[in-house]
Amino acid sequence: MEKAIVIKNLSKKYKNNRGVQDINLEVGRGEIFGFLGPNGAGKTTVIKIMAGLMKPDKGNIRINGYDISEEYEKAMKNVGCIIENVVQFPYLTAYENMKLRGRFYAGVDDAQIDKALEITGLIKYKDEKIKNYSLGMKQRLGIAIAILPNPDTIILDEPFNGLDVEGMVEMRKLIRRLSREKNTAFFISSHLIHDVELVCDKVGIIYDGNLLAINNTQDILKNYSSLENYYLSEVDPNGNS
C-alpha cells in the first residue's frame, strides 16, 4: 500500500518534561488511522508537528512522499487539517467562511465550495451565520473546509468532541465515505474509544508520550471483545493505569 504519512523516530520534549518520545508509524493511502489516547498523552503535539506548527527535537515526518521539514509546501499541498477547536468567523455565513478559505488555494470556485458543503450536509445552511450553528454543524463545517481543496490526506484532531449521538454517527459515515470513494487517508486523534473502534482501520495507542502499540482494528476485535479491553491490556502492563 502506498504511504500517505510516515513518521520516524519523532520526539519533542517541553520544559516540563512532557512531550512525545520516539514515535514511529505509517498510514496508507485510503486508510483511516486512529491515534488513541487520553488528554495530555501527546496526540496534539504530534499533529502540530505534522502540520508544521511546531518543530520536533528529532525525527521526521513525510506526507505524500515529502519531508515536511525540507519540502513543507509540497508535503502539505494535498492535506486538509482541523487542529484543536474549529475557529471560524461567527458573524459570517458558512459560504462566506468557505469563500475566505478558498482564497488560499488555486482554482477553488463556488462550485467546489458548494460541493464541500453538500458532502458535509451543510448546503441548505450555507447562508446562515456560524454563530447560529450547533456544535455538530461547526464540526462539519470544519470538515468542509478541510476537504475544500480536494485533499488526499486529512488530519483531524478530536473531530468527535462535543458531538451528540447523531452528530457522531454522521461524522463517522462522512469519514468512511471519503476514505472509500476518494481513497482519502485520515489521521484522527481521539480519546473516544468507541468512535475510533467504529471508524478506524488501524489504531495506535499513545500514553504519556509513548506509542505503546499499533494494530489493525479487525485483528484487535478478533482477540478482544472491544477496543477498550485491548486499550486497557496495553496500558496496564506498562504501569500506566
TATA-V937932 format. One record per run of one state. SS is the DSSP state (H for helix, E for strand, - for the rest). FROM is the first residue (numbers start at 1). TO is the last residue. If there is no record, write none. Layout:
ss->SS from->FROM to->TO
ss->SS from->FROM to->TO
This chain:
ss->- from->1 to->2
ss->E from->3 to->13
ss->- from->14 to->18
ss->E from->19 to->28
ss->- from->29 to->31
ss->E from->32 to->36
ss->- from->37 to->42
ss->H from->43 to->50
ss->- from->51 to->57
ss->E from->58 to->63
ss->- from->64 to->65
ss->E from->66 to->67
ss->- from->68 to->71
ss->H from->72 to->76
ss->- from->77 to->78
ss->E from->79 to->82
ss->- from->83 to->92
ss->E from->93 to->93
ss->H from->94 to->102
ss->- from->103 to->109
ss->H from->110 to->119
ss->- from->120 to->122
ss->H from->123 to->125
ss->- from->126 to->128
ss->E from->129 to->129
ss->H from->130 to->132
ss->- from->133 to->134
ss->H from->135 to->147
ss->- from->148 to->152
ss->E from->153 to->157
ss->- from->158 to->164
ss->H from->165 to->182
ss->- from->183 to->184
ss->E from->185 to->190
ss->- from->191 to->192
ss->H from->193 to->199
ss->- from->200 to->201
ss->E from->202 to->207
ss->- from->208 to->209
ss->E from->210 to->216
ss->H from->217 to->223
ss->- from->224 to->226
ss->H from->227 to->236
ss->- from->237 to->241
